C-alpha cells in the first residue's frame, strides 16, 4: 500500500471520530448490548471509499453486531455526510470490517500465562 498523505490521514481521523460519535449516539441497546468502538479508518487515495474497523465487545456478539452495522451503512453514511459536508465534496462509501486485535491480544495473554 502506498504512503498515505496528510490529507488522507486527517480525513480518516475525522471520519473515525464522527463514526464513533454516531455509533455511540445510537447506544448499546441498538447493538444488542454490545460495546462498539471504531478502532481505525483507512481511506482510498481519492477519498471515495473508507474502510472502517470496528471492535466489538463481547466478541461473542461480533458477527451479529457487524451484520447490524452493515445493514445500516446507508444511514450511517447519510449521518456522516451531514457532519462532514463542509469539509468534503463527496462522502466516502463506507465498508465495515471487524478489528479482532483485542481478541489477538487476549489470545497472546492466555499463551503467555501458560
C-alpha positions as CSV (number, residue, x, y, z in Angstrom):
1,X,0.0,0.0,0.0
2,X,1.4,3.4,-0.9
3,X,2.2,6.0,1.6
4,X,-1.0,7.8,2.9
5,X,-0.8,11.5,2.5
6,X,-1.5,14.0,5.3
7,X,-4.9,14.9,3.9
8,X,-5.9,11.2,3.8
9,X,-4.8,10.7,7.4
10,X,-6.6,13.9,8.6
11,X,-9.8,13.0,6.8
12,X,-9.6,9.4,8.1
13,X,-9.2,10.6,11.7
14,X,-12.2,12.9,11.3
15,X,-14.3,10.1,9.8
16,X,-13.2,7.8,12.6
17,X,-14.2,10.4,15.3
18,X,-17.5,11.1,13.6
19,X,-18.4,7.5,13.1
20,X,-17.6,6.7,16.7
21,X,-19.9,9.5,17.9
22,X,-22.7,8.4,15.6
23,X,-22.5,4.8,16.8
24,X,-22.1,5.8,20.4
25,X,-25.2,8.1,20.0
26,X,-27.3,5.1,19.0
27,X,-26.5,3.5,22.3
28,X,-25.5,-0.1,23.3
29,X,-29.2,-1.2,23.1
30,X,-29.1,-0.7,19.3
31,X,-26.3,-3.2,19.1
32,X,-27.7,-5.9,21.4
33,X,-25.9,-4.5,24.5
34,X,-22.5,-4.8,22.8
35,X,-19.9,-2.1,23.1
36,X,-18.8,-0.9,19.6
37,X,-15.8,1.2,19.0
38,X,-14.3,2.4,15.8
39,X,-10.7,1.5,16.1
40,X,-9.5,2.9,12.7
41,X,-10.4,4.1,9.3
42,X,-8.4,3.7,6.1
43,X,-9.2,5.9,3.1
44,X,-8.6,5.3,-0.6
45,X,-6.2,7.9,-2.1
46,X,-9.1,9.7,-3.9
47,X,-11.1,9.7,-0.6
48,X,-14.0,8.0,-2.3
49,X,-14.1,4.9,-0.1
50,X,-13.4,4.3,3.6
51,X,-12.7,1.0,5.4
52,X,-13.8,1.4,9.0
53,X,-12.5,-1.1,11.5
54,X,-14.8,-1.7,14.5
55,X,-14.0,-3.7,17.6
56,X,-17.0,-5.2,19.4
57,X,-17.1,-6.4,23.0
58,X,-18.1,-9.0,23.9
59,X,-16.6,-10.7,20.9
60,X,-19.2,-13.4,21.1
61,X,-21.7,-10.9,19.6
62,X,-19.2,-9.6,17.0
63,X,-20.7,-11.3,13.9
64,X,-24.3,-10.3,14.7
65,X,-23.4,-6.7,15.6
66,X,-21.2,-6.3,12.5
67,X,-24.2,-7.5,10.4
68,X,-26.4,-4.9,12.0
69,X,-23.8,-2.2,11.3
70,X,-23.5,-3.3,7.7
71,X,-27.3,-3.3,7.3
72,X,-27.4,0.4,8.5
73,X,-24.4,1.5,6.5
74,X,-26.6,3.8,4.2
75,X,-28.0,5.6,7.3
76,X,-24.6,5.8,8.9
77,X,-23.2,7.3,5.7
78,X,-26.0,9.8,5.5
79,X,-25.4,10.9,9.1
80,X,-21.7,11.1,8.4
81,X,-22.4,13.2,5.3
82,X,-24.3,15.8,7.3
83,X,-21.3,16.0,9.7
84,X,-18.6,16.3,7.1
85,X,-20.5,18.2,4.4
86,X,-18.5,21.4,4.9
87,X,-15.1,19.6,4.7
88,X,-15.6,17.1,1.9
89,X,-17.1,17.3,-1.5
90,X,-18.0,13.6,-1.5
91,X,-18.9,11.4,1.4
92,X,-16.8,8.2,1.1
93,X,-18.5,4.8,0.5
94,X,-18.3,3.0,3.8
95,X,-17.4,-0.6,4.4
96,X,-17.0,-2.1,7.8
97,X,-14.6,-4.7,9.0
98,X,-14.1,-6.5,12.3
99,X,-11.0,-5.4,14.2
100,X,-10.1,-8.5,16.1
101,X,-6.8,-7.2,17.5
102,X,-8.3,-7.3,21.0
103,X,-9.0,-11.0,20.6
104,X,-5.5,-11.4,19.4
105,X,-4.1,-9.6,22.5
106,X,-6.3,-11.8,24.7
107,X,-5.0,-14.9,22.9
108,X,-1.4,-13.8,23.4
109,X,-2.1,-13.1,27.1
110,X,-3.5,-16.6,27.5
111,X,-0.5,-18.1,25.8
112,X,1.9,-16.2,27.9
113,X,0.1,-17.3,31.1
114,X,0.6,-21.0,30.2
